Amino acid sequence: MQKDRDQIFLAEALKLAKEGLYTTHPNPRVGCLLVKDDAV
């Protein structure tokens, strides 16, 4: 189901954003994944 895959990719993007917890000030923490045909 597409929704399940979207949630997996969103969780991975949030995990990436957490890696910038103390290194991005004053910018916001951002996680980004480029996905095409269910591949990162």
C-alpha positions in Angstrom: 0.0 0.0 0.0 1.4 3.4 -0.9 0.5 5.0 2.4 2.7 2.4 4.2 5.7 3.2 1.9 5.2 6.9 2.4 5.3 6.5 6.2 8.6 4.5 5.9 10.2 7.2 3.8 8.9 9.9 6.1 10.4 8.1 9.1 13.7 8.0 7.3 13.6 11.7 6.5 12.8 12.5 10.2 15.8 10.3 11.2 18.0 12.3 8.9 16.7 15.6 10.4 17.6 14.4 13.9 21.3 14.1 12.8 21.4 17.9 12.5 20.1 18.5 16.1 23.0 20.6 17.3 24.7 21.6 14.0 22.2 23.6 12.0 21.5 26.6 14.2 20.1 29.1 13.3 18.6 27.2 10.4 15.9 24.6 10.8 16.7 20.9 10.9 15.6 19.3 7.6 15.6 15.7 6.4 15.2 15.0 2.7 14.9 11.8 0.6 14.5 11.7 -3.1 12.3 8.7 -4.0 11.4 7.4 -7.5 9.7 4.1 -8.2 10.0 3.2 -4.5 13.8 3.6 -4.5 15.8 6.1 -2.6 
